[in-house]
Amino acid sequence: MPPRPPQAGPRIQPGPRIQPAPRGGPGPQILQHVTTIGVRRPAWGASGRAVNVHTNHFESLLTAPSPASSRDSVHPVVIAPADKVLPARLNLDIIKQLQDTRTDVFTPKAVYDGRKNMFAVKELPLKNRDDKGQASEEAKTGNPPPQGSKSKGPKEYRVRLTKVAEINPEVLHGFLQGRQSHDNPVLTAITALNVVIRMLPISKYPFNVRSFFTNHETKDIGGGIVLWRGYFQSIRPGGNRMWINIDISTGTMYKSGPLIDLCLEHMGKPSPKELFGNRWGEKDRQKLQRFLSGLRIVTRHTPGQNARAIKRLTLEPASQLSFKTKEGPSMNVATYFRNTYRRNLDQPQLPCVEVGSGALIPLELCVVPPGQIMRKTVPPEKTKDVLLFSTQKPLARLQSIKNGLEVFEYDRSEYLRSFGMQVNTGSGALSIPARILEPPNLKYGRGSRQPNIKPDNGAWNMRDKRFYKPAGVTGWIIVIFERPNRFGEQACSYVAKSLSDACAAVGIAGVDPNPIITPFNAQNSVRQQLVSAGSYWKDNFGGGKNLPTLIVAILPEGAGDMYTAIKHFGDCQAGVATQCLKAMKCARGNSQYFANVCLKINVKLGGINCVPLAQDIPVLTDPTNPTIVLGADVIHPAPGSEGRPSYTALVGNVDSENSKFVAKSAVQESRVEMIQDLQMMTRSIIEMFQRYRRLFEDKKQPPKKVIFFRDGVSEGQFKTVLTEEVPKIRAAFLDIGLKGPMTPKLTVVVVGKRHHVRFFPTNPGNRNEADQSGNCRAGTVVDREISHPTEFDFYLQSHAGLLGTSRPAHYNVLLDENNFTPDSLQQLSFALCHVYARSTRSVSIPAPVYYADIVCSRAKNHFDPAGSIEFETPPGTDIRPPSIEAYKKAYKEPHPTTSTAMYFS
C-alpha cells in the first residue's frame, strides 16, 4: 500500500530532540565486567519506517557534587510504637515535625519515603547513639486540646535513625555509561532520587505509591465517590541520561462532609429514616461497612484530635447499643455521650461506627475529611464514569501533563536544590527516534474473495472471508434467561436466523436456522435449565448419547451470576461450548455483530480463524525448528480481600501456525507472584502440543524452541523469574524426556503494561505517523533513548487507538538462548498481536499473554456456584475465609473435551 500524502493538522510544540543515531548497528558499549539481570542489548533495531515521536519524559540533570557532600547517607527510620504499621501520611507528619524542631540536625532537610527510608545529602549529626549506632529523637503530632477539653494532647512518638549506607552519585554516571553493573548501589541511588522528587508534592497532597492528587480538577460520580485528577512521576535511567517520566492519573476519593450524607449517597437513600428504618438489616450493614472500612473520620465532639479509621459499622442504634464502662455498670452510647460530653444526640436511632481503638462513635458526630483515597475496587456501575474522566486524547493528555508541571514545582523545591538536581521542563515534550513496523499478512480459508490480507493500522474486516479452518456443529440450542416480555419469539427467531447466516458466511457448518429453543423458566436454576435443554436435545436428536456441541444463552443485563453458572456448566461439567449473548444487544445486532460472535464460536469449537503467512514470521514457522509460544500471568485478589487466593494461567500454541492455543490454570497462595505450578502446567502444554501435531498435522518432531512471554512482573522481580520460574520450565523439559541435545532453547520475555510511558505523534494530522484517534500508528517501536542503558528491552505500540491515549507494551528480555536479533524479536512480538481470535484488530500484547490474562480473570467460573466457597468476606466480621487448600480442592479443571479447545475465548 503506497504511503498516504501528508495532511494538514495540529503539530505538537517541538521539545528537545534526540538526534537519531544510525539505524541498526551494535548496541551500547558495555565494559566486560558489568553484569546485568537480563540479556545485554545485542544491537539496535533497524527494520520499519523511521519517524520521530514525542514522549512524556523530561531530562533530569544531576549537578556535580562538591567534595564536602559527595556522598548521600541512607537512614532506616523506625517510629515507635513499632508494633503496628502507621499510615504513611502520619509518618510524614511526624518526620516533618521532627525536622522543623531539630534544625541543628536536619539542615538541609532530609527526604523521607513515608515508610522506612530517609536520605540526606550529608551524614546527620545524630547524638545519643547506642552501641549499635542508633540514635533516637522525639516528635509530637496534633494540636493542643481546647481549654477545658477532656481530649488528650498531641501524641508523642520516638523516631529511631540509623545510618546504614552511603550513596556515591558517581555510580549512576558509571551505570549510564556502561561502566557500572545494575546492582544495589545503583538501585538505591535511583530510589533516593525518586524520594527527592516526590517529597514536596506528597507533603502537600493526597498520594499513593507513585502518584499524588489535587482538587484542581474533580468529578462527582455519585455513590459517595469523587474523582480527582492526579499526577505520576518517576525518575528512570534511559540511554545515557536520567529521565523523569510524568503522566496524569486518576484518584477515587471518598466524598467529604458529614458521614451520614456519605452513607445516604452510597446506599441511594434520601433520608436517614429511609436507610436506617425498619428495613435496615445485616445485608445493608455489610454493604455499607464494606464501603466505609478503613475510612478515616474526625469527630465533632473532640476537635483537634487526629483522624481515626473506621473498623466496622454497628447494626444497633446508639440508643440501644450498650457497653460496659470502666466504673462497672452498662450504659448505651447515647447516654454515655450525654453524660460525658454533654451532647444530646439529635438522631439516637442511627447506628455507630467502631474505630480502630475500639471506641464507639455515633454516626451523626462523624465527619469525613477531604482528600481520602478509596483503596477499594470501584463498583462496576461506576467503571464507565471513571473511564470517561481518565480517558484523554493524545493532544489533550500531553497538554494536561504540561499543565501539571506547575504543580510539581521542580524549580522551587528545596529538596531538589539540596540534592543537586534540576529538571528541564522548559523545552517541552522530548522528541525521540522511532520506527513503524510492517504488519504480517494474514491468511483466511478457501472460498474467501481475498484470502490474504495486510492489516491497515492494526485493523481488517471479515467481509467475504471464510475462516482458515472452520469448525462444524452437530446440533445447537438456544436457552433464554430473559423474560418473554423483553425477549419474545420474534427476537428469538431473528437471532437464530442471523447467527445461522453468519456462521454459513464464514464456513461454520451445521448451524440450523431453526434450533431447539428453551424459554425462560423462573422456577429452575441456571444449571437445571441447561441440563433440561441439553437432555431434551440428546434424547430426541443425539441418539440418547451426545449433547449438542453449542449452547447459546440469552442473558438479561447485570447477569454476572448467571454467566458464571453457564460457564461452569459448559466448561467444567458438560464439556459443551457456550456462547452468552445479551438480550438487548443481540435482538438489534447487525451482520457485523453476528460475525464477531462467530469469531468466538469457531475457536471454542476447535476451529482456527486466520493465521499469519509463514514467510512473515519465519522464526515461528520454520518446520525444522518447531516452536511453542507460551503466555503466563498471575492475578491477585482485590485490595482488602485478605486470605483469598491468587490465580495463575499458562497458555500455549499447539499448532504449527501459532494460532490455536490451549490453557492450564491453577490456584495458589494469596499474592504470591511467582507461578508455583509452572512445571506441571508447562509439561501439560508441551504434551498437548506434541499430541496435536501428531494427530492433526502428522508431525512427530518435538519442540526445538520455547518462547515464554511473562505478564504481570515488576522490574524488582526479574531476578526471581530467572531463579524460580525458569528452573521449573527446564524441569518440565526433563519430565517429558527433552534433555541433552533435545532440550529446547528457551527465551524469556517479560511484557509490562503497568507503566506510564506514552508516545505522541509529532504530526497528528499526518496519516503516515498518526491514526484517526491522534495516536501513533500500530507497529510503532522505540528501543533508544528511554530504553534501558545496558539491557535488551523495547517499547512496542502494536494496536490502533480507540479511546484516549494508547499505552505501548514494554518488553524486557531476561533470557535468550535462541539469540534473537532486535528486529526478529520485535517483528515476532508484533505478529503475535495479530492472532488474537476474538477480534479483527491487533491487540496491545501478544495473543498468548492476552489469553493468559483472560484465563486468570475468569477463574471464578471454575468453582461450582452451588458450592460452599465464598469469594467475599464482609470487613469487620469474624468470618474467616476458607483455606487455600479448600480453594484448590473446589477448583474444577476444564472438561477433557473443553480443555483442548479455546474455551476461554
Backbone hydrogen bonds, N-H to C=O, Kabsch-Sander energy under -0.5 kcal/mol:
donor,donor_aa,acceptor,acceptor_aa,energy
12,I,762,T,-1.4
18,I,431,S,-2.7
19,Q,17,R,-0.7
24,G,45,G,-1.5
27,G,42,P,-1.0
30,I,28,P,-0.7
31,L,178,G,-2.5
34,V,31,L,-1.4
39,V,813,V,-2.5
41,R,790,T,-2.3
44,W,25,G,-2.2
49,R,436,I,-2.2
51,V,434,A,-2.5
53,V,432,I,-2.5
54,H,760,F,-3.2
55,T,430,L,-2.1
56,N,758,R,-1.0
57,H,55,T,-1.9
58,F,244,I,-1.7
59,E,424,N,-0.6
60,S,242,M,-2.6
61,L,59,E,-0.5
61,L,422,Q,-3.2
62,L,60,S,-0.5
63,T,61,L,-0.7
63,T,420,G,-2.7
69,S,66,S,-1.5
70,S,67,P,-0.9
72,D,167,I,-2.2
73,S,120,A,-2.2
74,V,165,A,-2.5
75,H,118,M,-3.1
77,V,116,K,-3.1
78,V,160,R,-2.0
80,A,78,V,-0.6
80,A,158,R,-3.2
84,K,81,P,-0.6
86,L,84,K,-0.6
91,N,87,P,-2.3
92,L,88,A,-2.5
93,D,89,R,-2.0
94,I,90,L,-2.3
95,I,91,N,-2.5
96,K,92,L,-2.6
97,Q,93,D,-2.4
98,L,94,I,-2.2
99,Q,95,I,-2.8
100,D,96,K,-2.4
101,T,97,Q,-1.7
102,R,98,L,-2.2
103,T,101,T,-0.5
105,V,102,R,-1.4
106,F,102,R,-2.4
107,T,105,V,-0.7
111,V,119,F,-2.8
113,D,117,N,-2.0
118,M,75,H,-1.9
119,F,111,V,-2.7
120,A,73,S,-2.2
126,L,124,L,-2.4
130,D,134,Q,-2.2
133,G,130,D,-2.0
135,A,161,L,-2.6
137,E,159,V,-2.8
139,A,157,Y,-2.5
141,T,155,K,-1.8
143,N,304,G,-0.9
149,S,146,P,-2.3
155,K,141,T,-0.8
157,Y,139,A,-3.4
158,R,80,A,-1.0
159,V,137,E,-3.6
159,V,157,Y,-0.5
160,R,78,V,-3.2
160,R,158,R,-0.5
161,L,135,A,-3.1
161,L,159,V,-0.5
162,T,76,P,-1.1
163,K,133,G,-0.5
164,V,74,V,-2.6
165,A,74,V,-1.1
167,I,72,D,-3.5
168,N,166,E,-0.6
171,V,168,N,-2.3
172,L,169,P,-0.9
173,H,169,P,-1.1
174,G,170,E,-2.5
175,F,171,V,-2.3
176,L,172,L,-2.5
177,Q,173,H,-1.2
178,G,175,F,-1.4
179,R,174,G,-3.3
180,Q,174,G,-1.0
182,H,35,T,-1.3
183,D,181,S,-2.1
187,L,183,D,-2.4
188,T,184,N,-3.0
189,A,185,P,-2.0
190,I,186,V,-2.4
191,T,187,L,-2.4
192,A,188,T,-2.4
193,L,189,A,-2.0
194,N,190,I,-2.1
195,V,191,T,-2.0
196,V,192,A,-2.1
197,I,193,L,-2.2
198,R,194,N,-1.3
199,M,195,V,-1.4
200,L,196,V,-0.5
202,I,198,R,-2.4
203,S,199,M,-0.9
203,S,200,L,-0.6
204,K,201,P,-1.3
205,Y,201,P,-2.2
208,N,211,S,-2.6
212,F,231,Y,-2.0
213,F,206,P,-2.6
214,T,229,R,-2.2
217,E,214,T,-0.5
219,K,227,L,-1.9
221,I,219,K,-0.7
221,I,225,I,-1.8
222,G,225,I,-0.6
225,I,222,G,-1.0
226,V,253,M,-2.8
227,L,219,K,-3.3
228,W,251,G,-2.5
229,R,217,E,-2.3
230,G,249,S,-3.2
231,Y,212,F,-2.7
232,F,247,D,-3.3
233,Q,210,R,-1.2
234,S,245,N,-1.4
236,R,243,W,-3.2
238,G,241,R,-2.6
239,G,787,S,-1.9
241,R,238,G,-2.2
242,M,60,S,-0.6
243,W,236,R,-3.3
244,I,58,F,-3.2
245,N,234,S,-3.3
245,N,243,W,-0.6
246,I,56,N,-2.1
246,I,244,I,-0.6
247,D,232,F,-1.9
249,S,230,G,-2.2
251,G,228,W,-2.6
253,M,226,V,-3.1
253,M,251,G,-0.7
254,Y,372,Q,-2.4
255,K,224,G,-2.0
257,G,368,V,-2.2
259,L,366,C,-2.3
262,L,258,P,-1.5
263,C,259,L,-2.3
264,L,260,I,-2.4
265,E,261,D,-2.3
266,H,262,L,-2.4
267,M,263,C,-2.1
268,G,264,L,-0.9
269,K,264,L,-2.4
275,L,271,S,-1.7
276,F,272,P,-3.5
277,G,273,K,-0.7
280,W,277,G,-1.4
285,R,281,G,-2.4
286,Q,282,E,-2.5
287,K,283,K,-2.0
288,L,284,D,-2.6
289,Q,285,R,-2.9
290,R,286,Q,-2.3
291,F,287,K,-1.2
292,L,288,L,-2.1
293,S,289,Q,-2.3
294,G,310,I,-2.9
295,L,292,L,-2.6
297,I,308,R,-3.1
298,V,367,V,-2.6
300,R,365,L,-2.4
302,T,299,T,-0.5
305,Q,302,T,-1.5
308,R,297,I,-2.7
310,I,295,L,-2.8
311,K,354,E,-3.5
312,R,354,E,-1.6
314,T,352,C,-2.7
318,A,350,L,-2.6
319,S,348,P,-2.0
320,Q,317,P,-1.5
321,L,317,P,-2.0
322,S,320,Q,-0.7
323,F,331,M,-2.0
325,T,323,F,-0.5
325,T,329,P,-2.0
328,G,325,T,-1.1
331,M,323,F,-2.2
333,V,318,A,-0.5
333,V,321,L,-2.1
334,A,318,A,-1.9
336,Y,332,N,-2.2
337,F,333,V,-2.2
338,R,334,A,-1.6
339,N,335,T,-2.6
340,T,336,Y,-3.1
341,Y,337,F,-1.4
342,R,338,R,-0.6
343,R,337,F,-1.7
344,N,342,R,-0.5
345,L,343,R,-0.6
350,L,347,Q,-1.9
352,C,316,E,-0.6
353,V,361,I,-2.5
354,E,312,R,-2.8
355,V,353,V,-0.6
355,V,359,A,-2.1
356,G,309,A,-1.6
358,G,355,V,-2.4
361,I,353,V,-2.7
361,I,359,A,-0.5
363,L,351,P,-1.8
365,L,362,P,-1.5
366,C,363,L,-1.5
367,V,298,V,-2.8
368,V,257,G,-3.2
373,I,371,G,-0.6
374,M,252,T,-3.6
375,R,373,I,-1.0
376,K,374,M,-1.3
382,K,379,P,-2.2
383,T,379,P,-0.6
383,T,380,P,-1.0
386,V,382,K,-2.1
387,L,383,T,-2.5
388,L,384,K,-2.4
389,F,385,D,-1.8
390,S,386,V,-2.5
391,T,387,L,-2.0
397,R,393,K,-2.9
398,L,394,P,-2.6
399,Q,395,L,-2.0
400,S,396,A,-2.2
401,I,397,R,-2.2
402,K,398,L,-2.1
403,N,399,Q,-2.6
404,G,400,S,-2.0
405,L,401,I,-0.7
405,L,402,K,-0.9
406,E,403,N,-1.0
407,V,404,G,-0.8
408,F,404,G,-1.3
409,E,405,L,-1.1
410,Y,405,L,-0.5
412,R,409,E,-1.0
413,S,409,E,-0.6
413,S,410,Y,-0.9
414,E,412,R,-0.6
417,R,413,S,-1.8
418,S,414,E,-2.1
419,F,415,Y,-1.6
420,G,417,R,-1.3
421,M,416,L,-2.9
422,Q,61,L,-2.1
424,N,59,E,-2.9
425,T,423,V,-1.4
428,G,425,T,-1.0
430,L,55,T,-1.1
430,L,57,H,-0.9
431,S,16,P,-3.1
432,I,53,V,-3.0
434,A,51,V,-3.0
435,R,781,V,-2.0
436,I,49,R,-2.0
437,L,435,R,-0.6
437,L,779,G,-2.6
442,L,453,I,-3.2
443,K,611,V,-3.6
444,Y,451,P,-3.4
445,G,466,R,-2.8
448,S,445,G,-1.5
449,R,464,D,-2.5
450,Q,464,D,-0.6
453,I,442,L,-2.3
456,D,459,A,-2.5
457,N,455,P,-0.6
459,A,456,D,-0.8
460,W,840,T,-2.0
465,K,462,M,-1.7
467,F,506,V,-2.6
468,Y,609,N,-2.3
469,K,608,I,-2.8
473,V,509,A,-2.5
475,G,510,G,-0.6
477,I,550,L,-1.7
478,I,516,I,-2.5
479,V,552,V,-2.7
480,I,478,I,-0.5
480,I,518,T,-2.9
481,F,479,V,-0.5
481,F,554,I,-2.9
486,R,483,R,-1.9
487,F,483,R,-1.6
492,C,488,G,-2.1
493,S,489,E,-2.6
494,Y,490,Q,-2.1
495,V,491,A,-2.3
496,A,492,C,-2.5
497,K,493,S,-2.5
498,S,494,Y,-2.6
499,L,495,V,-2.7
500,S,496,A,-2.0
501,D,497,K,-2.5
502,A,498,S,-2.4
503,C,499,L,-2.4
504,A,500,S,-2.2
505,A,501,D,-2.0
506,V,502,A,-1.2
507,G,503,C,-0.7
507,G,504,A,-0.7
508,I,503,C,-2.2
509,A,471,A,-1.1
509,A,507,G,-0.6
512,D,510,G,-1.3
516,I,476,W,-0.8
518,T,478,I,-3.0
524,N,521,N,-0.9
529,Q,525,S,-2.2
530,L,526,V,-2.1
531,V,527,R,-2.9
532,S,528,Q,-2.5
533,A,529,Q,-2.3
534,G,530,L,-2.7
535,S,531,V,-2.8
536,Y,532,S,-2.1
537,W,533,A,-1.9
538,K,534,G,-2.5
539,D,535,S,-2.8
540,N,536,Y,-1.9
541,F,537,W,-3.2
542,G,537,W,-1.3
542,G,538,K,-0.7
544,G,538,K,-2.8
545,K,542,G,-1.8
546,N,542,G,-1.9
549,T,475,G,-1.4
550,L,475,G,-1.1
551,I,577,A,-2.4
552,V,477,I,-2.7
553,A,551,I,-0.6
553,A,579,Q,-2.2
554,I,479,V,-2.4
555,L,553,A,-0.6
555,L,581,L,-3.0
559,A,556,P,-0.7
563,Y,559,A,-2.5
564,T,560,G,-2.1
565,A,561,D,-2.2
566,I,562,M,-2.5
567,K,563,Y,-2.6
568,H,564,T,-2.3
569,F,565,A,-2.1
570,G,566,I,-2.7
571,D,567,K,-2.9
572,C,567,K,-0.5
572,C,568,H,-1.7
573,Q,568,H,-1.2
573,Q,569,F,-0.7
574,A,569,F,-3.4
575,G,569,F,-0.5
575,G,570,G,-1.0
576,V,570,G,-1.4
577,A,549,T,-1.1
579,Q,551,I,-2.5
581,L,553,A,-2.9
583,A,555,L,-3.2
586,C,582,K,-2.7
587,A,583,A,-1.8
588,R,585,K,-1.0
589,G,586,C,-1.0
594,F,590,N,-2.0
595,A,591,S,-1.9
596,N,592,Q,-2.0
597,V,593,Y,-1.6
598,C,594,F,-1.8
599,L,595,A,-1.2
600,K,596,N,-1.0
601,I,597,V,-2.3
602,N,598,C,-2.6
603,V,599,L,-1.0
604,K,600,K,-1.9
605,L,601,I,-1.6
606,G,603,V,-1.1
607,G,602,N,-3.0
608,I,469,K,-2.1
611,V,443,K,-1.8
613,L,441,N,-2.8
616,D,613,L,-1.5
617,I,613,L,-0.7
617,I,614,A,-1.0
620,L,617,I,-1.4
621,T,617,I,-1.6
622,D,618,P,-0.9
625,N,622,D,-1.6
628,I,705,K,-2.3
630,L,628,I,-0.6
630,L,707,I,-3.2
631,G,651,V,-2.9
632,A,709,F,-2.2
633,D,649,A,-1.9
635,I,647,Y,-2.7
641,S,638,A,-2.2
642,E,640,G,-1.7
644,R,641,S,-1.2
646,S,668,Q,-2.1
647,Y,635,I,-2.5
648,T,666,A,-2.5
649,A,633,D,-2.1
650,L,664,K,-2.8
651,V,631,G,-2.8
652,G,662,V,-2.2
653,N,629,V,-1.1
654,V,660,K,-2.3
655,D,660,K,-0.8
658,N,655,D,-0.8
661,F,659,S,-0.5
662,V,652,G,-2.6
664,K,650,L,-2.4
666,A,648,T,-1.9
668,Q,646,S,-2.5
672,V,669,E,-1.5
673,E,671,R,-0.6
676,Q,674,M,-0.7
678,L,675,I,-0.9
681,M,677,D,-2.4
682,T,678,L,-2.8
683,R,679,Q,-2.3
684,S,680,M,-2.2
685,I,681,M,-2.1
686,I,682,T,-2.4
687,E,683,R,-2.3
688,M,684,S,-2.2
689,F,685,I,-2.3
690,Q,686,I,-2.5
691,R,687,E,-2.3
692,Y,688,M,-2.6
693,R,689,F,-2.1
694,R,690,Q,-1.9
695,L,691,R,-2.5
696,F,692,Y,-3.0
697,E,692,Y,-0.7
697,E,693,R,-0.9
699,K,693,R,-2.6
704,K,626,P,-2.8
705,K,626,P,-2.0
706,V,745,K,-2.6
707,I,628,I,-2.7
708,F,706,V,-0.6
708,F,747,T,-3.4
709,F,630,L,-3.1
709,F,707,I,-0.7
710,R,708,F,-0.6
710,R,749,V,-3.0
711,D,632,A,-2.7
712,G,751,V,-0.7
717,Q,714,S,-1.9
718,F,715,E,-1.3
721,V,717,Q,-1.9
722,L,718,F,-1.6
723,T,719,K,-1.9
724,E,720,T,-2.6
725,E,720,T,-0.7
725,E,721,V,-0.9
726,V,721,V,-2.1
728,K,724,E,-0.7
729,I,725,E,-1.8
730,R,726,V,-2.3
731,A,727,P,-2.2
732,A,728,K,-1.7
733,F,729,I,-1.6
734,L,730,R,-1.8
735,D,731,A,-2.1
736,I,732,A,-1.2
736,I,733,F,-0.6
737,G,734,L,-1.9
738,L,733,F,-2.9
739,K,737,G,-1.3
742,M,739,K,-2.0
743,T,740,G,-1.6
745,K,704,K,-2.7
747,T,706,V,-2.4
748,V,815,L,-2.5
749,V,708,F,-2.9
750,V,812,N,-2.9
751,V,710,R,-2.9
751,V,749,V,-0.5
752,G,750,V,-0.6
752,G,810,H,-3.3
755,H,753,K,-1.8
760,F,54,H,-2.7
762,T,52,N,-0.9
765,G,10,P,-0.8
766,N,763,N,-2.1
767,R,765,G,-0.7
769,E,766,N,-2.0
770,A,766,N,-2.5
771,D,775,N,-2.5
774,G,771,D,-1.8
777,R,769,E,-1.1
779,G,797,Q,-2.7
780,T,777,R,-1.4
780,T,797,Q,-1.2
781,V,435,R,-3.1
782,V,795,Y,-2.5
786,I,784,R,-2.9
792,F,39,V,-2.9
793,D,791,E,-0.9
794,F,811,Y,-1.8
795,Y,782,V,-2.9
796,L,809,A,-2.5
797,Q,780,T,-3.0
798,S,796,L,-0.9
806,S,804,G,-0.5
809,A,796,L,-2.4
810,H,752,G,-2.5
811,Y,794,F,-3.0
811,Y,809,A,-0.6
812,N,750,V,-2.5
812,N,810,H,-0.5
813,V,792,F,-2.6
814,L,748,V,-2.2
814,L,812,N,-0.8
815,L,748,V,-1.5
817,E,746,L,-2.4
819,N,816,D,-0.7
825,L,821,T,-2.3
826,Q,822,P,-2.3
827,Q,823,D,-2.5
828,L,824,S,-2.2
829,S,825,L,-2.4
830,F,826,Q,-2.1
831,A,827,Q,-2.4
832,L,828,L,-2.1
833,C,829,S,-0.8
833,C,830,F,-0.6
834,H,831,A,-1.9
835,V,832,L,-0.9
837,A,835,V,-0.6
839,S,836,Y,-1.1
842,S,458,G,-2.6
843,V,833,C,-2.3
847,A,832,L,-2.1
849,V,846,P,-1.0
850,Y,846,P,-2.1
851,Y,847,A,-2.9
852,A,848,P,-1.9
853,D,849,V,-2.0
854,I,850,Y,-1.8
855,V,851,Y,-2.9
856,C,852,A,-2.1
857,S,853,D,-2.1
858,R,854,I,-1.6
859,A,856,C,-1.6
861,N,858,R,-1.6
862,H,859,A,-2.2
863,F,860,K,-1.5
867,G,864,D,-2.2
877,T,874,P,-1.1
887,Y,883,S,-1.7
888,K,884,I,-2.5
889,K,885,E,-2.4
890,A,886,A,-1.9
891,Y,887,Y,-1.3
892,K,862,H,-2.5
895,H,571,D,-3.3
899,S,895,H,-2.7
900,T,896,P,-0.6
900,T,897,T,-0.6
901,A,898,T,-2.1
902,M,603,V,-1.6
903,Y,898,T,-0.6
903,Y,901,A,-1.7
905,S,902,M,-1.8
